[in-house]
């Protein structure tokens, strides 16, 4: 922000540049919060014992658990959840091989 804009801000006059700077500061704060959340989740995942981590097959089976007693709509939701899981894994470059 330049000298003129700074002087206008001190007088209580909002400028476009100042508004942009405020919006950037808010975005940076939100980004820092999101990074902290991701870091917490990552640390939690790393702290979990590997033998307790479900395999992709186990996750798919859990989604389909007791599928015979569910409605047609629930079966469709299950298929969508499986597709979302696979898309997430692929986008984040999870390996499908041990």
C-alpha positions in Angstrom: 0.0 0.0 0.0 1.4 3.4 -0.9 1.8 6.6 1.2 -1.4 8.2 -0.2 -3.5 5.1 0.5 -2.0 4.8 4.0 -2.9 8.4 4.8 -6.4 7.9 3.5 -6.8 4.8 5.7 -5.7 6.7 8.8 -8.4 9.3 8.1 -10.9 6.6 7.9 -11.3 6.5 4.1 -11.3 3.0 2.8 -9.4 2.4 -0.5 -9.5 -0.4 -3.0 -5.9 -1.4 -2.3 -6.6 -1.5 1.5 -9.7 -3.6 1.0 -7.6 -6.0 -1.2 -4.9 -6.2 1.5 -7.5 -6.9 4.2 -9.1 -9.7 2.0 -5.6 -11.2 1.5 -4.9 -11.1 5.2 -8.1 -12.9 5.9 -7.4 -15.5 3.2 -3.9 -16.1 4.6 -5.3 -16.6 8.1 -7.9 -19.1 6.8 -5.2 -20.9 4.9 -3.0 -21.1 8.0 -5.9 -22.6 9.9 -6.6 -25.2 7.2 -2.9 -26.1 7.1 -3.0 -26.6 10.9 -6.0 -28.9 10.6 -4.3 -30.9 7.8 -1.2 -31.2 10.0 -3.2 -32.5 12.9 -4.9 -35.1 10.8 -1.6 -36.1 9.2 0.0 -36.5 12.7 -3.0 -38.5 13.9 -2.8 -40.8 10.9 0.9 -41.3 11.3 0.4 -42.1 15.0 -2.0 -44.9 14.3 -0.5 -48.4 14.3 -0.2 -49.7 10.8 -1.8 -53.1 11.6 -5.0 -51.2 12.5 -5.2 -49.3 9.3 -7.9 -50.7 7.0 -7.1 -51.8 3.5 -8.9 -50.4 0.5 -10.8 -53.7 0.3 -11.8 -53.5 3.9 -13.1 -50.0 3.4 -15.1 -51.1 0.4 -16.5 -54.0 2.3 -17.5 -51.8 5.2 -19.4 -49.6 2.8 -21.2 -52.6 1.5 -21.8 -54.2 4.9 -25.3 -55.7 5.2 -26.1 -54.5 1.7 -28.8 -57.2 1.2 -31.1 -55.6 3.8 -30.7 -52.0 2.4 -33.0 -50.2 -0.1 -32.1 -49.6 -3.7 -31.4 -46.0 -2.8 -28.9 -47.0 -0.1 -27.2 -49.3 -2.6 -26.8 -46.4 -5.0 -25.4 -44.2 -2.2 -22.9 -47.0 -1.3 -21.7 -47.1 -4.9 -21.3 -43.3 -5.0 -19.4 -43.5 -1.7 -17.1 -46.1 -3.1 -16.5 -44.1 -6.3 -15.7 -41.0 -4.1 -13.3 -43.0 -2.1 -11.5 -44.3 -5.2 -11.4 -40.8 -6.7 -10.0 -39.3 -3.5 -7.3 -42.0 -3.4 -6.3 -41.5 -7.0 -6.2 -37.7 -6.8 -4.0 -37.9 -3.7 -1.7 -40.5 -5.3 -2.4 -43.3 -2.9 -0.8 -46.5 -4.0 -3.1 -49.4 -4.6 -0.3 -51.9 -4.3 1.6 -53.1 -1.1 
